[in-house]
Amino acid sequence: MVRQIEFSLSEYRYGFHLITPQILSHLSELPETGLLNLFIKHTS
């Protein structure tokens, strides 16, 4: 099974930020096991 999901993350100011909860909220419909390739485009 192959799926592609596109979504945007909230904008943040400078520094490091935990984005795991935002990503997981979009992946709830995926199987419990498998391989996930995640591409995060930096737009500065």
PDB file with one MODEL, atoms N, CA, C and O in Angstrom:
MODEL        1
ATOM      1  N   MET A   1       0.848  -1.174   0.000  1.00  0.00           N
ATOM      2  CA  MET A   1       0.000   0.000   0.000  1.00  0.00           C
ATOM      3  C   MET A   1       0.896   1.240   0.000  1.00  0.00           C
ATOM      4  O   MET A   1       1.814   1.340   0.814  1.00  0.00           O
ATOM      5  N   VAL A   2       0.639   2.165  -0.889  1.00  0.00           N
ATOM      6  CA  VAL A   2       1.387   3.418  -0.979  1.00  0.00           C
ATOM      7  C   VAL A   2       0.405   4.568  -0.799  1.00  0.00           C
ATOM      8  O   VAL A   2      -0.655   4.601  -1.424  1.00  0.00           O
ATOM      9  N   ARG A   3       0.775   5.511   0.068  1.00  0.00           N
ATOM     10  CA  ARG A   3      -0.058   6.699   0.276  1.00  0.00           C
ATOM     11  C   ARG A   3       0.819   7.931   0.291  1.00  0.00           C
ATOM     12  O   ARG A   3       1.976   7.880   0.706  1.00  0.00           O
ATOM     13  N   GLN A   4       0.263   9.030  -0.160  1.00  0.00           N
ATOM     14  CA  GLN A   4       0.968  10.304  -0.105  1.00  0.00           C
ATOM     15  C   GLN A   4       0.040  11.325   0.522  1.00  0.00           C
ATOM     16  O   GLN A   4      -1.101  11.495   0.092  1.00  0.00           O
ATOM     17  N   ILE A   5       0.541  12.004   1.543  1.00  0.00           N
ATOM     18  CA  ILE A   5      -0.241  13.013   2.244  1.00  0.00           C
ATOM     19  C   ILE A   5       0.567  14.302   2.252  1.00  0.00           C
ATOM     20  O   ILE A   5       1.762  14.285   2.547  1.00  0.00           O
ATOM     21  N   GLU A   6      -0.076  15.413   1.931  1.00  0.00           N
ATOM     22  CA  GLU A   6       0.593  16.713   1.968  1.00  0.00           C
ATOM     23  C   GLU A   6      -0.147  17.609   2.950  1.00  0.00           C
ATOM     24  O   GLU A   6      -1.373  17.710   2.908  1.00  0.00           O
ATOM     25  N   PHE A   7       0.601  18.257   3.830  1.00  0.00           N
ATOM     26  CA  PHE A   7       0.005  19.174   4.788  1.00  0.00           C
ATOM     27  C   PHE A   7       1.030  20.232   5.172  1.00  0.00           C
ATOM     28  O   PHE A   7       2.221  20.080   4.897  1.00  0.00           O
ATOM     29  N   SER A   8       0.569  21.294   5.801  1.00  0.00           N
ATOM     30  CA  SER A   8       1.446  22.388   6.234  1.00  0.00           C
ATOM     31  C   SER A   8       1.525  22.410   7.747  1.00  0.00           C
ATOM     32  O   SER A   8       0.556  22.104   8.442  1.00  0.00           O
ATOM     33  N   LEU A   9       2.690  22.776   8.242  1.00  0.00           N
ATOM     34  CA  LEU A   9       2.888  22.928   9.679  1.00  0.00           C
ATOM     35  C   LEU A   9       2.710  24.390  10.060  1.00  0.00           C
ATOM     36  O   LEU A   9       2.823  25.278   9.215  1.00  0.00           O
ATOM     37  N   SER A  10       2.432  24.633  11.330  1.00  0.00           N
ATOM     38  CA  SER A  10       2.321  26.002  11.819  1.00  0.00           C
ATOM     39  C   SER A  10       3.654  26.713  11.693  1.00  0.00           C
ATOM     40  O   SER A  10       4.712  26.087  11.758  1.00  0.00           O
ATOM     41  N   GLU A  11       3.599  28.010  11.512  1.00  0.00           N
ATOM     42  CA  GLU A  11       4.827  28.797  11.432  1.00  0.00           C
ATOM     43  C   GLU A  11       5.349  29.066  12.837  1.00  0.00           C
ATOM     44  O   GLU A  11       4.579  29.296  13.769  1.00  0.00           O
ATOM     45  N   TYR A  12       6.664  29.034  12.970  1.00  0.00           N
ATOM     46  CA  TYR A  12       7.315  29.304  14.247  1.00  0.00           C
ATOM     47  C   TYR A  12       8.361  30.391  14.067  1.00  0.00           C
ATOM     48  O   TYR A  12       8.840  30.643  12.961  1.00  0.00           O
ATOM     49  N   ARG A  13       8.700  31.020  15.164  1.00  0.00           N
ATOM     50  CA  ARG A  13       9.795  31.978  15.156  1.00  0.00           C
ATOM     51  C   ARG A  13      11.096  31.184  15.210  1.00  0.00           C
ATOM     52  O   ARG A  13      11.084  29.971  14.999  1.00  0.00           O
ATOM     53  N   TYR A  14      12.174  31.822  15.478  1.00  0.00           N
ATOM     54  CA  TYR A  14      13.487  31.198  15.501  1.00  0.00           C
ATOM     55  C   TYR A  14      13.580  30.117  16.574  1.00  0.00           C
ATOM     56  O   TYR A  14      12.846  30.149  17.562  1.00  0.00           O
ATOM     57  N   GLY A  15      14.487  29.161  16.375  1.00  0.00           N
ATOM     58  CA  GLY A  15      14.769  28.149  17.390  1.00  0.00           C
ATOM     59  C   GLY A  15      14.335  26.765  16.954  1.00  0.00           C
ATOM     60  O   GLY A  15      13.964  26.541  15.802  1.00  0.00           O
ATOM     61  N   PHE A  16      14.390  25.845  17.900  1.00  0.00           N
ATOM     62  CA  PHE A  16      13.997  24.457  17.662  1.00  0.00           C
ATOM     63  C   PHE A  16      12.598  24.235  18.215  1.00  0.00           C
ATOM     64  O   PHE A  16      12.244  24.780  19.260  1.00  0.00           O
ATOM     65  N   HIS A  17      11.803  23.434  17.514  1.00  0.00           N
ATOM     66  CA  HIS A  17      10.425  23.202  17.926  1.00  0.00           C
ATOM     67  C   HIS A  17      10.072  21.738  17.720  1.00  0.00           C
ATOM     68  O   HIS A  17      10.469  21.129  16.726  1.00  0.00           O
ATOM     69  N   LEU A  18       9.328  21.178  18.660  1.00  0.00           N
ATOM     70  CA  LEU A  18       8.857  19.803  18.531  1.00  0.00           C
ATOM     71  C   LEU A  18       7.623  19.796  17.637  1.00  0.00           C
ATOM     72  O   LEU A  18       6.617  20.433  17.950  1.00  0.00           O
ATOM     73  N   ILE A  19       7.706  19.074  16.525  1.00  0.00           N
ATOM     74  CA  ILE A  19       6.594  19.038  15.571  1.00  0.00           C
ATOM     75  C   ILE A  19       5.963  17.654  15.487  1.00  0.00           C
ATOM     76  O   ILE A  19       5.060  17.432  14.679  1.00  0.00           O
ATOM     77  N   THR A  20       6.432  16.719  16.317  1.00  0.00           N
ATOM     78  CA  THR A  20       5.915  15.349  16.272  1.00  0.00           C
ATOM     79  C   THR A  20       4.398  15.289  16.436  1.00  0.00           C
ATOM     80  O   THR A  20       3.747  14.605  15.645  1.00  0.00           O
ATOM     81  N   PRO A  21       3.794  15.969  17.423  1.00  0.00           N
ATOM     82  CA  PRO A  21       2.331  15.892  17.558  1.00  0.00           C
ATOM     83  C   PRO A  21       1.583  16.363  16.311  1.00  0.00           C
ATOM     84  O   PRO A  21       0.563  15.777  15.946  1.00  0.00           O
ATOM     85  N   GLN A  22       2.077  17.410  15.656  1.00  0.00           N
ATOM     86  CA  GLN A  22       1.414  17.901  14.440  1.00  0.00           C
ATOM     87  C   GLN A  22       1.492  16.869  13.324  1.00  0.00           C
ATOM     88  O   GLN A  22       0.521  16.658  12.597  1.00  0.00           O
ATOM     89  N   ILE A  23       2.648  16.227  13.189  1.00  0.00           N
ATOM     90  CA  ILE A  23       2.816  15.216  12.144  1.00  0.00           C
ATOM     91  C   ILE A  23       1.929  14.013  12.430  1.00  0.00           C
ATOM     92  O   ILE A  23       1.244  13.524  11.532  1.00  0.00           O
ATOM     93  N   LEU A  24       1.933  13.531  13.667  1.00  0.00           N
ATOM     94  CA  LEU A  24       1.128  12.362  14.018  1.00  0.00           C
ATOM     95  C   LEU A  24      -0.365  12.613  13.832  1.00  0.00           C
ATOM     96  O   LEU A  24      -1.109  11.685  13.516  1.00  0.00           O
ATOM     97  N   SER A  25      -0.809  13.844  14.023  1.00  0.00           N
ATOM     98  CA  SER A  25      -2.235  14.134  13.846  1.00  0.00           C
ATOM     99  C   SER A  25      -2.684  13.932  12.402  1.00  0.00           C
ATOM    100  O   SER A  25      -3.863  13.678  12.155  1.00  0.00           O
ATOM    101  N   HIS A  26      -1.772  14.040  11.452  1.00  0.00           N
ATOM    102  CA  HIS A  26      -2.096  13.836  10.038  1.00  0.00           C
ATOM    103  C   HIS A  26      -1.892  12.389   9.595  1.00  0.00           C
ATOM    104  O   HIS A  26      -2.330  12.014   8.508  1.00  0.00           O
ATOM    105  N   LEU A  27      -1.239  11.573  10.416  1.00  0.00           N
ATOM    106  CA  LEU A  27      -0.911  10.208  10.022  1.00  0.00           C
ATOM    107  C   LEU A  27      -1.757   9.163  10.732  1.00  0.00           C
ATOM    108  O   LEU A  27      -1.424   7.979  10.675  1.00  0.00           O
ATOM    109  N   SER A  28      -2.821   9.547  11.387  1.00  0.00           N
ATOM    110  CA  SER A  28      -3.623   8.600  12.157  1.00  0.00           C
ATOM    111  C   SER A  28      -4.272   7.526  11.291  1.00  0.00           C
ATOM    112  O   SER A  28      -4.604   6.456  11.801  1.00  0.00           O
ATOM    113  N   GLU A  29      -4.458   7.775  10.024  1.00  0.00           N
ATOM    114  CA  GLU A  29      -5.128   6.811   9.157  1.00  0.00           C
ATOM    115  C   GLU A  29      -4.173   5.778   8.564  1.00  0.00           C
ATOM    116  O   GLU A  29      -4.613   4.893   7.831  1.00  0.00           O
ATOM    117  N   LEU A  30      -2.882   5.869   8.864  1.00  0.00           N
ATOM    118  CA  LEU A  30      -1.908   4.924   8.330  1.00  0.00           C
ATOM    119  C   LEU A  30      -1.846   3.662   9.183  1.00  0.00           C
ATOM    120  O   LEU A  30      -2.244   3.694  10.347  1.00  0.00           O
ATOM    121  N   PRO A  31      -1.353   2.546   8.628  1.00  0.00           N
ATOM    122  CA  PRO A  31      -1.231   1.309   9.394  1.00  0.00           C
ATOM    123  C   PRO A  31      -0.294   1.484  10.588  1.00  0.00           C
ATOM    124  O   PRO A  31       0.532   2.396  10.615  1.00  0.00           O
ATOM    125  N   GLU A  32      -0.434   0.601  11.569  1.00  0.00           N
ATOM    126  CA  GLU A  32       0.387   0.685  12.775  1.00  0.00           C
ATOM    127  C   GLU A  32       1.850   0.350  12.488  1.00  0.00           C
ATOM    128  O   GLU A  32       2.742   0.895  13.137  1.00  0.00           O
ATOM    129  N   THR A  33       2.106  -0.530  11.534  1.00  0.00           N
ATOM    130  CA  THR A  33       3.483  -0.894  11.194  1.00  0.00           C
ATOM    131  C   THR A  33       3.750  -0.580   9.731  1.00  0.00           C
ATOM    132  O   THR A  33       2.836  -0.575   8.907  1.00  0.00           O
ATOM    133  N   GLY A  34       5.010  -0.319   9.420  1.00  0.00           N
ATOM    134  CA  GLY A  34       5.380  -0.028   8.042  1.00  0.00           C
ATOM    135  C   GLY A  34       6.564   0.919   7.989  1.00  0.00           C
ATOM    136  O   GLY A  34       7.269   1.097   8.982  1.00  0.00           O
ATOM    137  N   LEU A  35       6.777   1.513   6.853  1.00  0.00           N
ATOM    138  CA  LEU A  35       7.885   2.430   6.619  1.00  0.00           C
ATOM    139  C   LEU A  35       7.323   3.802   6.275  1.00  0.00           C
ATOM    140  O   LEU A  35       6.421   3.925   5.446  1.00  0.00           O
ATOM    141  N   LEU A  36       7.861   4.826   6.915  1.00  0.00           N
ATOM    142  CA  LEU A  36       7.414   6.197   6.670  1.00  0.00           C
ATOM    143  C   LEU A  36       8.588   7.016   6.165  1.00  0.00           C
ATOM    144  O   LEU A  36       9.625   7.091   6.824  1.00  0.00           O
ATOM    145  N   ASN A  37       8.433   7.624   5.013  1.00  0.00           N
ATOM    146  CA  ASN A  37       9.406   8.587   4.494  1.00  0.00           C
ATOM    147  C   ASN A  37       8.782   9.964   4.650  1.00  0.00           C
ATOM    148  O   ASN A  37       7.692  10.223   4.141  1.00  0.00           O
ATOM    149  N   LEU A  38       9.472  10.835   5.350  1.00  0.00           N
ATOM    150  CA  LEU A  38       8.949  12.165   5.636  1.00  0.00           C
ATOM    151  C   LEU A  38       9.886  13.206   5.036  1.00  0.00           C
ATOM    152  O   LEU A  38      11.075  13.227   5.351  1.00  0.00           O
ATOM    153  N   PHE A  39       9.355  14.070   4.172  1.00  0.00           N
ATOM    154  CA  PHE A  39      10.137  15.142   3.560  1.00  0.00           C
ATOM    155  C   PHE A  39       9.612  16.461   4.095  1.00  0.00           C
ATOM    156  O   PHE A  39       8.433  16.777   3.937  1.00  0.00           O
ATOM    157  N   ILE A  40      10.484  17.227   4.725  1.00  0.00           N
ATOM    158  CA  ILE A  40      10.096  18.531   5.262  1.00  0.00           C
ATOM    159  C   ILE A  40      10.807  19.603   4.449  1.00  0.00           C
ATOM    160  O   ILE A  40      12.032  19.720   4.489  1.00  0.00           O
ATOM    161  N   LYS A  41      10.035  20.374   3.721  1.00  0.00           N
ATOM    162  CA  LYS A  41      10.593  21.421   2.859  1.00  0.00           C
ATOM    163  C   LYS A  41      10.826  22.690   3.678  1.00  0.00           C
ATOM    164  O   LYS A  41       9.901  23.206   4.305  1.00  0.00           O
ATOM    165  N   HIS A  42      12.038  23.179   3.671  1.00  0.00           N
ATOM    166  CA  HIS A  42      12.397  24.407   4.377  1.00  0.00           C
ATOM    167  C   HIS A  42      12.187  25.573   3.422  1.00  0.00           C
ATOM    168  O   HIS A  42      12.727  25.569   2.316  1.00  0.00           O
ATOM    169  N   THR A  43      11.417  26.562   3.826  1.00  0.00           N
ATOM    170  CA  THR A  43      11.002  27.601   2.880  1.00  0.00           C
ATOM    171  C   THR A  43      11.559  28.982   3.190  1.00  0.00           C
ATOM    172  O   THR A  43      10.942  29.983   2.824  1.00  0.00           O
ATOM    173  N   SER A  44      12.697  29.064   3.846  1.00  0.00           N
ATOM    174  CA  SER A  44      13.227  30.398   4.169  1.00  0.00           C
ATOM    175  C   SER A  44      13.916  31.025   2.972  1.00  0.00           C
ATOM    176  O   SER A  44      14.419  32.144   3.065  1.00  0.00           O
TER     177      SER A  44
ENDMDL
END
